[in-house]
Amino acid sequence: MLACAAMRPWAASGLLGVVAALAAPTELHAQQVRAPRVAVGPFTGERSAITRGMVASVFSDHVGEIELCALGDYNSTAERLGVGGEADEAAVVSVARELRLEAVVTGFLERRPNRGYRLQLKVMRGADGTTAVTQSWEFDRIEEISALGTEIWDRLSPALRQAPPRVAPAGPSRPPSGPAATPPQRETGSGPGRPPPASDDEPVSDVPGLGFLQLRLGGGVAGRSWRIPVLGERTTRGYENNMFGELQAAAALLYRFNQQRMGFGAEASIGVPVGLSSQGRDAAGQPVPLASSGYELILGLTLASRPAGGGMMRFSTGMVLQTFSIDTARLPREMQLAPTSYIGLRMAGEGMIPFYARRDLDVGLLFGGELRWVGVGADLKEAFGDNPGTTFGLGAWFGLATRLDRFAPGLGFRLTAEFVRYRTSYAGPAALGTASDVVDDYTRFVLAVTYDFGADHPRRRDAASAGSPFLGPSQPARGGGASGGDPYGPR
């Protein structure tokens, strides 16, 4: 009997342990699947109260997927803790501890220099105040925030779902004691009425828009290869010159819209050979210098776009005039050529795919192509055949392009290899002989500097946060923040 009595407490405690072990997974599962508790925290910048309310209404449409804390509860708790209106790490952590929040969404709305607004939203983890994600949007009117509701939720909700759950009990929080315990430090540049500093995961939507005036000036090496099979002759006439200089200049004047992301306007460009010289041989085989000249002129309309994520796209249509003249009158008749000219319509497209795109630096692959439908010059038709009256030219180019706002706002470079080919078959009466399958090729290797006037170039982050190199760091502002460390403050 004594043995049996001694076993009863052991059995009871074992039974309780089994019940607790079976119940633990259920409680853990309930904790894991519960909706994260989220609050919309302080907003700063233009019309911050209205903007905060509109963003809160976006999240209220997803109650069930998240547990949304009321704006009034967050405000009253922040005021009681003495951090009302603050959005730095320490303020977010202290309020999140009181309200048991997994995440806090803060925001900043700024007015763009020319037109429209830019909204930046940041998801901060309630456990430690670190930034989970930062996203931004641009629009013309504040009312458009409601139309962006689905996109705002899609871009921020993954960070809300990944926020680690808080397991600390509710109630007044007490700071840890001891020499190793230190209060959380506030971010530099934070304070009442100040937006939170930028994080390293800042989106690339800060890439500047288009300028109203775009200039390009460059130079390089050009060449021409002209092959003319003349019927009835055993040899092929031609011209080959693969090493002469060329200068290029271009300008585009744009009317911009869609927050400077797109522009429509007129463009013009010209290319002129420099140091061009040609040489032939007379009937005695002696070298004869040949006077040579040429140019290419392009006029037209252009539609340009610079996406928020970097890169560029451009479409153009208009007129092209290209000439290349060689005076071969001193050469034997069977070696004579005719001055070349093409004039007509041109359609072209160009794009740049960025390898790296940030607010002050953009580097990428440049590529483009063109189609020319041009009339053949009168001298060519008289020399090699009256028909056809028109011909086609195909062109392509590729290379590298960069935008260097980090060094000088609006500055850029591009390095390209360009190729244009005209292919024509002549027929009919000809002064020098009827030609067939004439191929006229032009190549260029050009390095050009570009400059955009009037693009919205954001302020450099290091200049915004470093303070004066002569006066030292900025002095603390009211509320413990620093007055000069905010790269997203009013400009």
URQUI-V753983 format. One record per residue. N is the residue number from 1. RES is the residue in one small letter. SS is DSSP state (2 for helix, 1 for strand, 0 for the rest). Layout:
{{N/RES/SS} {N/RES/SS}}
//
This chain:
{{1/m/0} {2/l/2} {3/a/2} {4/c/2} {5/a/2} {6/a/2} {7/m/2} {8/r/2} {9/p/2} {10/w/2} {11/a/2} {12/a/2} {13/s/2} {14/g/2} {15/l/2} {16/l/2} {17/g/2} {18/v/2} {19/v/2} {20/a/2} {21/a/2} {22/l/2} {23/a/2} {24/a/2} {25/p/2} {26/t/2} {27/e/2} {28/l/2} {29/h/2} {30/a/2} {31/q/2} {32/q/2} {33/v/2} {34/r/0} {35/a/0} {36/p/1} {37/r/1} {38/v/1} {39/a/1} {40/v/1} {41/g/1} {42/p/1} {43/f/1} {44/t/1} {45/g/1} {46/e/0} {47/r/0} {48/s/2} {49/a/2} {50/i/2} {51/t/2} {52/r/2} {53/g/2} {54/m/2} {55/v/2} {56/a/2} {57/s/2} {58/v/2} {59/f/2} {60/s/2} {61/d/0} {62/h/0} {63/v/1} {64/g/0} {65/e/0} {66/i/1} {67/e/1} {68/l/1} {69/c/0} {70/a/0} {71/l/2} {72/g/2} {73/d/2} {74/y/2} {75/n/2} {76/s/2} {77/t/2} {78/a/2} {79/e/2} {80/r/2} {81/l/0} {82/g/0} {83/v/0} {84/g/0} {85/g/0} {86/e/0} {87/a/0} {88/d/0} {89/e/2} {90/a/2} {91/a/2} {92/v/2} {93/v/2} {94/s/2} {95/v/2} {96/a/2} {97/r/2} {98/e/2} {99/l/2} {100/r/0} {101/l/0} {102/e/0} {103/a/1} {104/v/1} {105/v/1} {106/t/1} {107/g/1} {108/f/1} {109/l/1} {110/e/1} {111/r/1} {112/r/0} {113/p/0} {114/n/0} {115/r/0} {116/g/0} {117/y/1} {118/r/1} {119/l/1} {120/q/1} {121/l/1} {122/k/1} {123/v/1} {124/m/1} {125/r/1} {126/g/0} {127/a/0} {128/d/0} {129/g/0} {130/t/0} {131/t/1} {132/a/1} {133/v/1} {134/t/1} {135/q/1} {136/s/1} {137/w/1} {138/e/1} {139/f/1} {140/d/0} {141/r/0} {142/i/0} {143/e/0} {144/e/2} {145/i/2} {146/s/2} {147/a/2} {148/l/0} {149/g/2} {150/t/2} {151/e/2} {152/i/2} {153/w/2} {154/d/2} {155/r/2} {156/l/2} {157/s/2} {158/p/2} {159/a/2} {160/l/2} {161/r/2} {162/q/0} {163/a/0} {164/p/0} {165/p/0} {166/r/0} {167/v/0} {168/a/0} {169/p/0} {170/a/0} {171/g/0} {172/p/0} {173/s/0} {174/r/0} {175/p/0} {176/p/0} {177/s/0} {178/g/0} {179/p/0} {180/a/0} {181/a/0} {182/t/0} {183/p/0} {184/p/0} {185/q/0} {186/r/0} {187/e/0} {188/t/0} {189/g/0} {190/s/0} {191/g/0} {192/p/0} {193/g/0} {194/r/0} {195/p/0} {196/p/0} {197/p/0} {198/a/0} {199/s/0} {200/d/0} {201/d/0} {202/e/0} {203/p/0} {204/v/2} {205/s/2} {206/d/2} {207/v/0} {208/p/0} {209/g/0} {210/l/0} {211/g/0} {212/f/0} {213/l/1} {214/q/1} {215/l/1} {216/r/1} {217/l/1} {218/g/1} {219/g/1} {220/g/1} {221/v/1} {222/a/1} {223/g/1} {224/r/1} {225/s/1} {226/w/1} {227/r/1} {228/i/1} {229/p/1} {230/v/1} {231/l/0} {232/g/0} {233/e/0} {234/r/0} {235/t/0} {236/t/1} {237/r/1} {238/g/1} {239/y/1} {240/e/1} {241/n/1} {242/n/1} {243/m/1} {244/f/1} {245/g/1} {246/e/1} {247/l/1} {248/q/1} {249/a/1} {250/a/1} {251/a/1} {252/a/1} {253/l/1} {254/l/1} {255/y/1} {256/r/1} {257/f/1} {258/n/0} {259/q/0} {260/q/0} {261/r/0} {262/m/1} {263/g/1} {264/f/1} {265/g/1} {266/a/1} {267/e/1} {268/a/1} {269/s/1} {270/i/1} {271/g/1} {272/v/1} {273/p/1} {274/v/1} {275/g/0} {276/l/0} {277/s/0} {278/s/1} {279/q/1} {280/g/1} {281/r/1} {282/d/0} {283/a/0} {284/a/0} {285/g/0} {286/q/0} {287/p/1} {288/v/1} {289/p/1} {290/l/1} {291/a/0} {292/s/1} {293/s/1} {294/g/1} {295/y/1} {296/e/1} {297/l/1} {298/i/1} {299/l/1} {300/g/1} {301/l/1} {302/t/1} {303/l/1} {304/a/1} {305/s/1} {306/r/0} {307/p/0} {308/a/0} {309/g/0} {310/g/0} {311/g/0} {312/m/1} {313/m/1} {314/r/1} {315/f/1} {316/s/1} {317/t/1} {318/g/1} {319/m/1} {320/v/1} {321/l/1} {322/q/1} {323/t/1} {324/f/1} {325/s/1} {326/i/1} {327/d/0} {328/t/0} {329/a/0} {330/r/0} {331/l/0} {332/p/0} {333/r/2} {334/e/2} {335/m/2} {336/q/0} {337/l/0} {338/a/0} {339/p/0} {340/t/1} {341/s/1} {342/y/1} {343/i/1} {344/g/1} {345/l/1} {346/r/1} {347/m/1} {348/a/1} {349/g/1} {350/e/1} {351/g/1} {352/m/1} {353/i/1} {354/p/1} {355/f/1} {356/y/1} {357/a/1} {358/r/1} {359/r/0} {360/d/0} {361/l/1} {362/d/1} {363/v/1} {364/g/1} {365/l/1} {366/l/1} {367/f/1} {368/g/1} {369/g/1} {370/e/1} {371/l/1} {372/r/1} {373/w/1} {374/v/1} {375/g/1} {376/v/1} {377/g/0} {378/a/2} {379/d/2} {380/l/2} {381/k/2} {382/e/2} {383/a/2} {384/f/2} {385/g/0} {386/d/0} {387/n/1} {388/p/0} {389/g/0} {390/t/1} {391/t/1} {392/f/1} {393/g/1} {394/l/1} {395/g/1} {396/a/1} {397/w/1} {398/f/1} {399/g/1} {400/l/1} {401/a/1} {402/t/1} {403/r/1} {404/l/0} {405/d/0} {406/r/0} {407/f/0} {408/a/0} {409/p/0} {410/g/0} {411/l/1} {412/g/1} {413/f/1} {414/r/1} {415/l/1} {416/t/1} {417/a/1} {418/e/1} {419/f/1} {420/v/1} {421/r/1} {422/y/1} {423/r/1} {424/t/1} {425/s/0} {426/y/0} {427/a/1} {428/g/0} {429/p/0} {430/a/0} {431/a/0} {432/l/0} {433/g/0} {434/t/0} {435/a/1} {436/s/1} {437/d/1} {438/v/1} {439/v/1} {440/d/1} {441/d/1} {442/y/1} {443/t/1} {444/r/1} {445/f/1} {446/v/1} {447/l/1} {448/a/1} {449/v/1} {450/t/1} {451/y/1} {452/d/1} {453/f/1} {454/g/0} {455/a/0} {456/d/0} {457/h/0} {458/p/0} {459/r/0} {460/r/0} {461/r/2} {462/d/2} {463/a/2} {464/a/2} {465/s/2} {466/a/0} {467/g/0} {468/s/1} {469/p/0} {470/f/0} {471/l/0} {472/g/1} {473/p/0} {474/s/0} {475/q/0} {476/p/1} {477/a/0} {478/r/0} {479/g/0} {480/g/0} {481/g/0} {482/a/1} {483/s/0} {484/g/0} {485/g/0} {486/d/0} {487/p/0} {488/y/0} {489/g/0} {490/p/0} {491/r/0}}
//
